[in-house]
Amino acid sequence: MLTFSTRQAIASAALLATLALPVVAQSPTPSPTPKPKKVDLACMQSVVEKRDNAIIAAFDTFSTSMKTAFTARRDTLKATWGISERAQRRSALKNAWHTFRTARRTAVRTYRTARHNTWRQFRTDRKTCRSASAAEEPANEASDLTI
């Protein structure tokens, strides 16, 4: 039976023998790099203009909807505070705020849907210009996501 020190000696010898073996290094075979596709720059300019004009139009619609919602809220709340009976006033206030929240939610949802559809169309249109890379536009879709 081997003792602890004998096992250590054998393990040490095996380790040294492994380290003493020559290491054969292979040079990596160069992999062929694919040629980047030639992007039609005029096409990309057109696609970007189409995308951003659609986003601007969607934002204009959003802005108009929100202005309408704020104006209606202002007028309704002003009139509501003219109601002298407390129960009617509370009900009217509740309805005014509910109507405003619904209008705001609808405006935001409409804008986000339009923005999402615009970016989806952009990704499709970009392919016709032979540009499938989102890396050329690093900020991308998330930059106008804050609304």
C-alpha positions as CSV (number, residue, x, y, z in Angstrom):
1,M,0.0,0.0,0.0
2,L,1.2,3.4,-0.9
3,T,1.7,6.0,1.8
4,F,0.7,9.6,1.7
5,S,4.3,10.7,0.9
6,T,4.6,8.2,-1.9
7,R,1.3,9.4,-3.5
8,Q,2.6,12.9,-3.3
9,A,5.9,11.9,-5.0
10,I,4.0,10.1,-7.8
11,A,1.7,13.0,-8.4
12,S,4.6,15.5,-8.4
13,A,6.5,13.4,-10.9
14,A,3.5,13.1,-13.1
15,L,3.0,16.9,-13.0
16,L,6.6,17.6,-13.8
17,A,6.5,15.1,-16.7
18,T,3.5,16.8,-18.1
19,L,5.1,20.2,-17.9
20,A,8.3,18.9,-19.5
21,L,6.5,17.7,-22.6
22,P,6.9,20.1,-25.6
23,V,3.8,22.1,-26.6
24,V,3.0,22.1,-30.2
25,A,1.3,25.3,-31.2
26,Q,-0.8,25.4,-34.3
27,S,-1.3,28.6,-36.1
28,P,-5.0,29.3,-36.4
29,T,-6.3,28.9,-39.9
30,P,-7.7,32.2,-41.1
31,S,-11.4,32.0,-41.7
32,P,-12.6,33.7,-44.7
33,T,-14.2,37.0,-43.8
34,P,-17.4,37.7,-45.6
35,K,-17.5,40.7,-47.7
36,P,-19.8,43.3,-46.3
37,K,-22.8,44.0,-48.5
38,K,-22.8,47.2,-50.4
39,V,-25.5,49.4,-49.0
40,D,-27.5,51.6,-51.3
41,L,-27.0,54.9,-49.4
42,A,-29.7,56.9,-51.3
43,C,-32.2,54.2,-50.5
44,M,-31.3,54.3,-46.8
45,Q,-31.7,58.1,-46.8
46,S,-35.2,57.6,-48.2
47,V,-36.1,54.9,-45.7
48,V,-34.8,57.0,-42.8
49,E,-36.8,60.0,-44.0
50,K,-39.9,57.9,-44.4
51,R,-39.5,56.4,-40.9
52,D,-38.9,59.7,-39.1
53,N,-41.7,61.5,-41.0
54,A,-44.1,58.8,-39.8
55,I,-42.8,59.1,-36.2
56,I,-43.2,62.9,-36.4
57,A,-46.8,62.5,-37.7
58,A,-47.6,60.0,-34.9
59,F,-46.2,62.4,-32.4
60,D,-48.2,65.3,-33.8
61,T,-51.4,63.2,-33.5
62,F,-50.4,62.3,-29.9
63,S,-49.7,66.0,-29.1
64,T,-53.1,67.0,-30.5
65,S,-54.9,64.3,-28.6
66,M,-53.2,65.3,-25.3
67,K,-54.0,68.9,-25.8
68,T,-57.6,68.1,-26.4
69,A,-57.6,65.9,-23.3
70,F,-56.1,68.6,-21.1
71,T,-58.5,71.2,-22.4
72,A,-61.5,69.0,-21.8
73,R,-60.2,68.2,-18.3
74,R,-59.6,71.9,-17.5
75,D,-63.1,72.9,-18.7
76,T,-64.9,70.0,-17.0
77,L,-63.1,70.4,-13.7
78,K,-63.7,74.2,-13.7
79,A,-67.5,73.5,-14.3
80,T,-67.5,70.8,-11.7
81,W,-66.2,73.1,-9.0
82,G,-69.2,75.2,-9.6
83,I,-71.6,72.5,-8.4
84,S,-72.7,73.3,-4.9
85,E,-74.0,69.8,-3.9
86,R,-71.1,67.8,-2.5
87,A,-72.3,64.3,-3.8
88,Q,-72.9,65.6,-7.3
89,R,-69.6,67.4,-7.3
90,R,-67.7,64.3,-6.2
91,S,-69.3,62.2,-8.8
92,A,-68.6,64.8,-11.5
93,L,-64.9,65.1,-10.4
94,K,-64.5,61.3,-10.5
95,N,-66.0,61.2,-14.0
96,A,-63.8,64.1,-15.2
97,W,-60.6,62.4,-14.0
98,H,-61.7,59.0,-15.4
99,T,-62.4,60.6,-18.8
100,F,-59.0,62.3,-18.8
101,R,-57.1,59.1,-17.8
102,T,-59.0,57.2,-20.6
103,A,-58.1,59.8,-23.2
104,R,-54.5,59.9,-22.1
105,R,-54.2,56.1,-22.1
106,T,-55.7,56.0,-25.6
107,A,-53.3,58.7,-26.9
108,V,-50.3,57.0,-25.5
109,R,-51.4,53.6,-26.8
110,T,-52.1,55.0,-30.2
111,Y,-48.7,56.7,-30.4
112,R,-46.8,53.6,-29.2
113,T,-48.6,51.4,-31.7
114,A,-47.8,53.8,-34.6
115,R,-44.2,54.1,-33.5
116,H,-43.8,50.3,-33.2
117,N,-45.4,49.8,-36.7
118,T,-43.2,52.5,-38.1
119,W,-40.0,50.8,-36.8
120,R,-41.2,47.4,-38.0
121,Q,-41.8,48.9,-41.5
122,F,-38.3,50.5,-41.3
123,R,-36.7,47.2,-40.6
124,T,-38.4,45.7,-43.6
125,D,-37.6,48.6,-45.9
126,R,-34.0,48.7,-44.8
127,K,-33.5,45.2,-46.2
128,T,-34.4,46.4,-49.7
129,C,-31.4,48.8,-49.4
130,R,-29.2,45.8,-48.6
131,S,-28.7,46.9,-45.0
132,A,-29.7,44.4,-42.5
133,S,-27.4,45.7,-39.8
134,A,-28.8,47.6,-36.9
135,A,-25.2,48.3,-35.8
136,E,-25.0,51.3,-38.2
137,E,-27.7,53.0,-36.1
138,P,-26.6,52.3,-32.5
139,A,-29.3,54.2,-30.6
140,N,-32.1,52.6,-32.6
141,E,-35.7,52.2,-31.6
142,A,-35.2,52.7,-27.9
143,S,-34.3,56.4,-28.3
144,D,-37.9,57.5,-29.0
145,L,-39.4,55.1,-26.5
146,T,-39.7,57.5,-23.6
147,I,-43.3,58.4,-24.3
